Amino acid sequence: MDIDKILSICDHTLLKQEATWEQIRQLCDDAIKYHTASVCIPPCYVEDAKKYAGDKMTICTVIGFPNGNMTTDVKVFETKDAIEKGADEIDMVINIGRLKSRDYDYVKNEIVRIKEVCGGKILKVIIETCLLTDDEKIKMCEIVTQSGADYIKTSTGFSTAGATFEDVELFAKHVGPNVKIKAAGGISTLEDAEKFMELGASRLGTSRVVKIVKEMD
């Protein structure tokens, strides 16, 4: 098992409502020390994290989180604000209700608008797999592929379940070559992390992998 490789694709994450700046600062310290792909933090701490760490790490934040059902204009504003404050990557939540209503143009156009704001910065699209049927997951693979977004992501970690091996396998079969996969939510062991990588995930959203490695140290 290549622990350094696992760490290098982890978005080291803390999105709990009660997260304090002191906890976020420790997250940043850990991300720098263990060379994780990024820290994934609430929007209100992006500017603080950028001032604290500069370019020593990549800052990811979340948009439309965790429910996804605010208006597109609000999500676009959130994205602009986050990028202006120093965000390098954006993880957005789709409008799940619109997807279930088969309003596919709405879902796609929202992603396209947010990607336009992101420009060359990475956009990951959270589809909340635990709330979707397999057909809806496959449809989202198609929509994300067409939208120009960079990643499809399984979960927020705030709903009924997180990433599963089966969903990552499904993504790998149905996304286009321009779309990468992020597994997030409930990844609690190095063995699980390695398995998700083997199945096709090139990012992992987790708070636990760094904790495990710190305990090993």
Secondary structure, DSSP 8 states (H G I E B T S, - for coil): --HHHHHHTEEEE---TT--HHHHHHHHHHHHHHT-SEEEE-GGGHHHHHHHHTTSS-EEEEESTTT--S-HHHHHHHHHHHHHTT-SEEEEE--HHHHHTT-HHHHHHHHHHHHHHHTTSEEEEE--GGGS-HHHHHHHHHHHHHHT-SEEE---SSSS----HHHHHHHHHHS-TT-EEEEES---SHHHHHHHHHHT-SEEEESHHHHHHHHH-
